[in-house]
């Protein structure tokens, strides 16, 4: 934290603008060594005015040749992204020119930043909490408008503020217990009021709500997995291409054309999906086809929604269905090739009549939009996106589960007359679990893991 770091903050490649970011105590002095307003000769500035954009040129500190025409943005800490002195150099975006400017900066005393180190410094300097730091990566990797919405809410501190309030309630309760432990002769036996116990129950309920929000909406970050399955030549690849509105899967009249599962992202009204076309399920002695069928079954097992396809003339077999589809899976029964006639379309048995059915013709693009809407409705039927301002990630969920476990133990202890020392341990464990979410009690291993997933320059 006492040195100065630098990195290219924009993706490599040709473009209009590329940014080199410098952060640390020597950021301003480094900029003064290589920046000049004049292009014909290097003329060092006396100082840099914070938060003012300056037009000028970056000079090679060894040859004093101009490297590029740039805009320089000085930001005096703590009013900067990292809360340190920061310099951003906006140069032309090209791999060679950005590397040349970066090497110039490094030669003046900065070191190359590690992945995520700028955001890590912002966290360590208490400018943002850990949930906001993680939201930076979520914004960059957002796959839909809804994912971006939730990430933006998190970077504004919505989740962090909620967690901080829950911790404050628990800390107040813990202080009541610790007074009795530290001064047993001066305090009456610990008997919390109904209001204080209700406060604990409110914290417990809020933690459970956050866990449920993760379970309901975590797919918005990664995408809902949808697998198309059925017999060979039932039209799985044709449906895949219609859903994507492009030719992604190979289509032939030869059974077994699709061997390896073919995956592609699909966005339906702001909700991200990952669609998989799989090998036709049938009995075969062909080793390659057997491997493809096993992969198809693996996709079915791990998918969130199954599009189970049949065609006219085929029968719906409960035994076949139950052998292929795991219990509890969300399924849409897709009847393809209705252009061949509707007299002999397969029908679900009475036991599975509750499964939604969509009749389509992938060849003529009939019913495909209805199928898309059905996929969307099944996916978000129980999700109130307006009610859930943030989505805790998997790390948050695990910490919340630990907090819930300890709070349940504490409430049981209060009912059963548990000794104050044990109650204090349970409450303290809950406080630490919540603190791991915002970063107050997060271990160094957790911090390293989170920030190592960032790009260099972020």
DAVENVEN-V884444 format. One line per field, one symbol per residue. ss: DSSP state (a for helix, b for strand, c for the rest). psi: psi as a letter, one per 30 degrees, with the letter a starting at -180 (. if undefined). A space follows every 10 residues. Layout:
ss->???
psi->???
This chain:
ss->ccccbbbbcc ccccbbbbbb bbbcccaaaa aaaabbcccc cccbcccccc ccbbbbbbbc cccccbbbbb bbbbbccccc cccccbbbbb bbbcaaaaaa aaaaaaaccc bbccccaaaa aaaaccccca aaaaaaaaaa ccccaaaaaa aaaaaccaaa aaaaaaaaaa aaaaaaaaaa aacccccccc cccaaaaaaa aaaaaaaaaa aaaaaaacaa aacbbbbbbb cccccaaaaa aaaacccccc cccccccccc cbbbbbbbcc bbbbbbbccc ccccccaaaa aaaaaaaaaa aaccbbbbbb bccccccaaa aaaacccccb bbbbbbcaaa ccccccccca aacccbbbbc bccccbcaaa aaaaaaaaac cccccccccc cccaaaaaaa aaaaaaaaaa aaaaacccca aaaaaaaaaa aaaaaaaacc cccaaaaaaa aacccccc
psi->fflklllkgl kllkaekkkk kkklfgeeee efffkkfkff lkjklelkkk hkkkkakkkk fefgkkelkl kkjkjklgil efglkkkkjj akjkeeeeee eeeeeefgfl lkklkgeeee eeefggelae eeeefeeeee gkfleeeeee eeeeffgeee eeeeeeeeee eeeeeeefee eeieffklkj jkleeeeeee eeeeeeeeee eeeeeegfff efkkkkkkla lkgfgeeeee eeefhljekk klfkkgejdk kkkkkkkjhf kkljkkklkk jlklfkeeee eeeeeeeeee eflekkjjkl lkflkjjeee effejkkfkk kkjjjlhfff kgehkkkkle egffkkkkkl jeeghkfeee eeeeeeeeeg egkjfffjfl jkaeeeeeee eeeeeeeeee eeeeeghkle eeeeeeeeee eeeeffeffe gkleeeeeee fffllkf.
